[in-house]
Amino acid sequence: MSLLKPTAKTPFHIDFEWWKQNERDWHVFLRSFLCDEHRESLAGIEEGELIDWIDPHTAEVKQVDGVQHALISHCAQLPEFVDPRTALVEAVFRLFLANGNIPMTPEDLSKRLGRSADTILRTIAGPRVYRGLRPILSQAEG
């Protein structure tokens, strides 16, 4: 655990390793976000089955979970995926899924969600980890 305190300029992301270590049903939870099309087409895929995915920003090939990939590349792109009435933690989590889990600061999240950066920071930077939303302190700005 780092002694650095996150700020509104600290990038956050969904830490899927945290999910694997802390939530036995993380895969079931992610499946609940699938659209009807992918819920049906991925019904037979094994839990944790990996596929190749190319990061659109770095062109790096990464092994990703098949369900996670379907969420990021399709389901999370649907207009109804992030709704203005969605609870804050849920909205932040869904926004990270929608952007491919590319790190964003509370300031970035604020602009996308129309909510206060300070409120977002207090919510996701507290002692309790919500839905694996964690800071990337090594990239934090001063």
C-alpha positions in Angstrom: 0.0 0.0 0.0 1.4 3.4 -1.0 1.6 6.3 1.4 0.8 8.7 -1.5 -2.7 10.1 -1.3 -4.6 10.2 -4.6 -5.7 13.6 -5.9 -8.1 14.8 -8.6 -5.2 14.3 -11.1 -4.4 10.7 -10.0 -5.3 8.2 -12.7 -7.6 5.4 -11.7 -8.7 2.1 -13.4 -10.5 -1.1 -12.7 -8.0 -3.4 -11.1 -9.2 -6.8 -12.4 -6.5 -8.5 -10.2 -8.3 -7.1 -7.2 -11.5 -8.6 -8.5 -9.9 -12.0 -8.9 -8.5 -11.9 -5.3 -11.5 -10.4 -3.5 -14.6 -11.4 -5.4 -15.2 -15.1 -6.1 -18.1 -14.3 -8.4 -16.4 -11.5 -10.4 -16.9 -13.4 -13.7 -20.6 -13.8 -13.0 -20.8 -10.1 -12.1 -19.1 -9.1 -15.4 -21.5 -11.3 -17.3 -24.4 -9.4 -15.9 -23.3 -6.4 -17.9 -23.4 -8.2 -21.3 -26.0 -7.2 -23.8 -28.5 -9.8 -24.9 -26.6 -10.7 -28.0 -23.3 -11.5 -26.1 -25.1 -13.1 -23.2 -26.3 -15.7 -25.6 -23.2 -16.0 -27.8 -20.8 -16.3 -24.8 -23.0 -18.7 -22.8 -20.6 -21.6 -23.6 -17.3 -19.7 -23.0 -15.3 -21.0 -20.1 -14.7 -18.7 -17.1 -11.5 -16.8 -17.6 -10.9 -18.0 -21.2 -8.4 -15.6 -22.8 -8.4 -14.0 -26.3 -6.0 -11.7 -28.0 -6.9 -8.0 -27.9 -5.0 -5.1 -29.5 -4.9 -1.9 -27.5 -6.1 0.9 -29.9 -3.8 3.4 -28.4 -0.5 1.5 -28.1 -1.1 -1.3 -30.6 0.1 -3.7 -27.9 -1.4 -7.2 -28.1 -2.8 -8.3 -24.7 -4.4 -11.4 -23.5 -7.8 -10.5 -22.1 -10.8 -12.3 -20.7 -13.3 -13.1 -23.5 -16.3 -11.8 -21.5 -14.3 -8.7 -20.5 -13.4 -8.1 -24.2 -17.1 -8.4 -25.3 -18.0 -5.9 -22.6 -15.3 -3.4 -23.5 -15.6 -3.7 -27.3 -19.3 -3.9 -27.8 -21.8 -4.0 -24.8 -20.2 -0.9 -23.0 -20.4 1.1 -26.3 -24.2 0.9 -26.4 -25.9 4.3 -25.6 -27.8 2.9 -22.6 -24.8 1.4 -20.9 -24.0 4.6 -18.9 -27.1 6.4 -17.8 -27.1 9.9 -16.1 -29.3 8.4 -13.3 -26.8 5.6 -12.6 -25.3 5.6 -9.0 -21.8 7.2 -8.9 -19.7 4.0 -8.3 -21.7 2.1 -10.9 -21.4 5.0 -13.4 -17.6 5.2 -12.9 -17.2 1.4 -13.2 -19.3 1.4 -16.4 -17.4 4.3 -17.8 -14.1 2.4 -17.4 -15.6 -0.6 -19.1 -16.8 1.7 -21.9 -13.4 3.3 -22.5 -11.5 0.0 -22.4 -10.3 0.5 -18.8 -7.9 3.2 -20.0 -6.9 5.1 -16.8 -8.7 8.3 -16.1 -8.4 10.9 -13.4 -11.4 12.1 -11.3 -11.2 15.3 -13.3 -11.6 13.2 -16.5 -14.4 11.2 -15.0 -16.1 14.5 -13.9 -16.2 15.8 -17.4 -17.6 12.6 -18.8 -20.2 12.0 -16.1 -21.2 15.6 -15.2 -20.5 15.1 -11.5 -18.1 16.8 -9.1 -14.4 15.6 -9.4 -14.1 16.1 -5.6 -17.1 13.8 -4.9 -15.7 11.2 -7.3 -12.3 11.4 -5.7 -13.7 11.0 -2.1 -15.8 8.1 -3.3 -13.2 6.0 -5.1 -10.1 7.0 -3.2 -11.3 6.1 0.3 -10.2 3.2 2.4 -12.8 0.9 0.9 -12.3 -0.4 -2.6 -15.5 -0.2 -4.7 -15.7 -2.6 -7.6 -11.9 -2.7 -8.0 -11.7 1.0 -8.7 -8.1 1.8 -7.7 -5.6 4.5 -8.3 -2.4 4.1 -10.3 -0.2 5.9 -7.9 3.0 5.5 -9.8 1.5 7.7 -12.5 0.1 10.3 -10.1 0.9 13.9 -10.8 2.4 16.0 -8.1 
